[in-house]
Amino acid sequence: NNIEAVLRIVAIIAMPVGLGISVLSTPILQIFYPENEQVSIMAKLLFRLAIAGVLAGIAMPVTSMLQAIGKQKIPVRNVLIGVATKVTLNAILVGIPEINIVGAAYSTLACYTVIVTLNLTSLMRHSGVMPNLWGTLGKPAIAGVLCMITAGATSTLFGNLGLSLVVSTAISVILGGIVYIFVLFALKTLTKEDIKLLPKGEKIAKVLEKFKLLG
């Protein structure tokens, strides 16, 4: 129960943040660096690094879980394998003219993919626990992708309508967040135990239970 709760809560927080930043990488950078001609290049990097951030967010608590069951050396080994993957791909991809510096972002994404995969596999093997990956990671991922699509589509739409970059981006973030929350509840991703962790969680859980919104 604890393993699933941690994975679910981390995923629920990390998915919309990482995927949202990813799809809105260009307008976000244009807001902060309006006169920088390299925004298009930076956006390609941020698009991929933001997704890697989701994986990094999931990898860290799994590392703590492995340490908690007395397997401190395993996450260190997995990190070293991930770093080796990154260094190798950096050497290969950055040297390809068509990819160039974006190869560094690809290698970072691959690095955390390897670490998360190895950490989760090790946790399941050594703890004897097979967490419900659909409920903990799958549902937040679906909600995150729909949030990402909504934010990206509305950003383009409002931009074409002539709204300022700040306003169109802010509206896109809000609408993406609304869609994300709606899908989370529609899929019954959250459990009563998750809600209890929030301030006044008992009262909130009772209200959500009346509408059958909890898993």
C-alpha positions as CSV (number, residue, x, y, z in Angstrom):
1,N,0.0,0.0,0.0
2,N,2.8,2.4,0.9
3,I,4.7,1.7,-2.3
4,E,1.6,2.2,-4.5
5,A,0.7,5.4,-2.6
6,V,4.1,7.0,-3.1
7,L,4.3,6.1,-6.8
8,R,0.8,7.3,-7.4
9,I,1.3,10.7,-5.6
10,V,4.7,11.3,-7.2
11,A,3.2,10.5,-10.7
12,I,0.2,12.7,-10.1
13,I,2.4,15.7,-9.3
14,A,5.2,15.0,-11.9
15,M,3.1,14.1,-14.9
16,P,1.3,17.5,-15.5
17,V,4.3,19.5,-14.5
18,G,6.8,17.7,-16.8
19,L,4.5,17.2,-19.7
20,G,3.0,20.7,-19.4
21,I,6.4,22.3,-19.5
22,S,7.3,20.1,-22.4
23,V,4.5,21.0,-24.7
24,L,4.6,24.7,-23.7
25,S,8.4,24.9,-23.9
26,T,8.5,27.4,-26.8
27,P,6.0,30.0,-25.3
28,I,7.5,29.6,-21.8
29,L,11.0,30.4,-23.1
30,Q,9.7,33.2,-25.3
31,I,8.2,34.8,-22.2
32,F,11.5,34.7,-20.3
33,Y,13.8,35.4,-23.3
34,P,11.7,37.4,-25.7
35,E,14.7,38.7,-27.7
36,N,16.8,35.6,-27.7
37,E,17.2,34.1,-31.2
38,Q,18.2,30.7,-29.8
39,V,14.8,30.1,-28.3
40,S,13.9,27.5,-30.9
41,I,17.0,25.5,-30.1
42,M,16.4,25.8,-26.3
43,A,12.8,24.7,-26.8
44,K,13.9,21.5,-28.4
45,L,16.1,20.8,-25.4
46,L,13.4,21.7,-22.8
47,F,10.8,19.7,-24.6
48,R,12.8,16.5,-24.0
49,L,14.3,17.5,-20.6
50,A,10.9,18.2,-19.1
51,I,9.8,14.6,-20.0
52,A,13.1,13.4,-18.4
53,G,12.1,15.4,-15.3
54,V,9.0,13.2,-14.9
55,L,11.1,10.1,-14.9
56,A,13.6,11.7,-12.5
57,G,10.8,12.5,-10.1
58,I,9.6,8.9,-10.2
59,A,13.2,7.5,-9.8
60,M,14.1,9.3,-6.6
61,P,11.4,7.8,-4.3
62,V,12.0,4.3,-5.7
63,T,15.7,4.8,-4.8
64,S,14.6,5.6,-1.2
65,M,12.4,2.5,-1.1
66,L,15.3,0.3,-2.1
67,Q,17.5,1.9,0.6
68,A,14.7,1.3,3.1
69,I,14.7,-2.5,2.5
70,G,18.4,-2.7,2.9
71,K,19.4,-2.6,-0.8
72,Q,21.5,0.5,-0.8
73,K,24.0,-0.6,-3.4
74,I,21.4,-1.4,-6.1
75,P,20.2,2.2,-6.8
76,V,23.9,3.3,-6.9
77,R,24.6,0.6,-9.5
78,N,21.5,1.6,-11.5
79,V,22.5,5.2,-11.5
80,L,26.0,4.3,-12.8
81,I,24.4,2.3,-15.6
82,G,22.2,5.3,-16.4
83,V,25.2,7.6,-16.4
84,A,27.1,5.2,-18.7
85,T,24.1,5.2,-21.0
86,K,24.1,9.0,-21.0
87,V,27.8,9.4,-21.7
88,T,27.7,6.8,-24.5
89,L,24.7,8.4,-26.2
90,N,26.2,11.9,-25.8
91,A,29.3,10.8,-27.6
92,I,27.3,9.3,-30.4
93,L,24.4,11.7,-30.8
94,V,26.0,15.1,-30.3
95,G,28.5,14.2,-33.0
96,I,25.7,13.8,-35.6
97,P,25.2,17.2,-37.2
98,E,21.4,16.7,-37.7
99,I,21.0,16.1,-34.0
100,N,23.9,18.0,-32.4
101,I,23.2,19.5,-28.9
102,V,19.7,18.0,-28.8
103,G,21.5,14.7,-28.5
104,A,22.4,15.7,-24.9
105,A,18.7,16.0,-24.1
106,Y,18.0,12.6,-25.7
107,S,20.8,11.0,-23.7
108,T,19.4,12.5,-20.4
109,L,15.9,11.1,-21.3
110,A,17.5,7.7,-22.0
111,C,19.5,7.9,-18.7
112,Y,16.4,8.3,-16.5
113,T,14.4,5.8,-18.5
114,V,17.1,3.2,-17.7
115,I,17.3,4.2,-14.0
116,V,13.5,4.1,-13.5
117,T,13.2,0.8,-15.3
118,L,16.0,-0.8,-13.3
119,N,14.9,0.7,-10.0
120,L,11.3,-0.5,-10.4
121,T,12.4,-3.9,-11.5
122,S,14.8,-4.2,-8.6
123,L,12.2,-3.0,-6.1
124,M,9.6,-5.6,-7.3
125,R,12.2,-8.4,-7.2
126,H,13.7,-7.7,-3.8
127,S,10.5,-6.6,-2.0
128,G,8.3,-9.3,-3.4
129,V,5.7,-6.7,-4.1
130,M,4.1,-6.2,-7.6
131,P,2.5,-2.8,-7.4
132,N,-0.4,-1.9,-9.6
133,L,1.4,0.0,-12.3
134,W,-1.8,0.8,-14.2
135,G,-3.3,2.5,-11.1
136,T,-0.1,4.2,-9.9
137,L,1.5,5.3,-13.2
138,G,-0.8,4.4,-16.1
139,K,-3.8,6.5,-15.1
140,P,-1.7,9.7,-14.2
141,A,0.1,9.2,-17.5
142,I,-3.1,9.2,-19.5
143,A,-4.4,12.3,-17.6
144,G,-1.0,13.9,-18.2
145,V,-1.0,13.2,-21.9
146,L,-4.5,14.7,-22.3
147,C,-3.4,17.7,-20.2
148,M,-0.5,18.1,-22.6
149,I,-2.6,17.9,-25.7
150,T,-5.1,20.4,-24.3
151,A,-2.4,22.9,-23.2
152,G,-0.6,22.6,-26.6
153,A,-3.8,23.0,-28.7
154,T,-5.2,25.9,-26.7
155,S,-1.8,27.7,-26.7
156,T,-1.7,27.5,-30.5
157,L,-5.4,28.5,-30.8
158,F,-5.2,31.5,-28.6
159,G,-1.9,32.5,-30.1
160,N,-3.5,32.5,-33.5
161,L,-6.4,34.7,-32.1
162,G,-3.9,37.4,-31.3
163,L,-3.8,37.1,-27.5
164,S,-0.6,38.1,-25.8
165,L,1.9,35.3,-25.2
166,V,1.6,35.6,-21.4
167,V,-2.2,35.5,-21.5
168,S,-2.5,32.6,-24.0
169,T,0.1,30.6,-22.1
170,A,-1.6,31.2,-18.7
171,I,-5.0,30.2,-20.1
172,S,-3.4,27.0,-21.7
173,V,-2.0,26.1,-18.3
174,I,-5.3,26.6,-16.5
175,L,-7.3,24.6,-19.1
176,G,-4.7,21.8,-19.2
177,G,-4.9,21.6,-15.4
178,I,-8.7,21.4,-15.5
179,V,-8.6,18.6,-18.0
180,Y,-6.0,16.8,-15.9
181,I,-8.0,17.0,-12.7
182,F,-11.2,15.9,-14.5
183,V,-9.5,12.9,-16.1
184,L,-7.9,11.9,-12.8
185,F,-11.3,11.7,-11.1
186,A,-13.0,10.2,-14.2
187,L,-10.4,7.3,-14.1
188,K,-10.8,7.1,-10.2
189,T,-7.1,7.5,-9.8
190,L,-7.1,8.8,-6.3
191,T,-7.9,6.6,-3.3
192,K,-9.4,7.6,0.0
193,E,-6.0,7.1,1.7
194,D,-4.4,9.5,-0.8
195,I,-7.0,12.2,0.0
196,K,-6.5,11.7,3.8
197,L,-2.9,12.9,3.4
198,L,-4.2,16.4,2.5
199,P,-5.2,19.0,5.0
200,K,-8.9,18.3,6.0
201,G,-8.5,15.1,4.0
202,E,-11.3,13.3,5.9
203,K,-13.9,15.8,4.9
204,I,-12.7,16.1,1.3
205,A,-12.7,12.3,1.0
206,K,-16.3,12.0,2.3
207,V,-17.5,14.5,-0.4
208,L,-15.6,12.8,-3.2
209,E,-17.0,9.4,-2.0
210,K,-20.5,10.7,-2.3
211,F,-19.9,11.4,-6.0
212,K,-18.0,8.1,-6.5
213,L,-14.9,9.8,-7.6
214,L,-12.4,7.8,-5.6
215,G,-10.8,4.5,-6.6
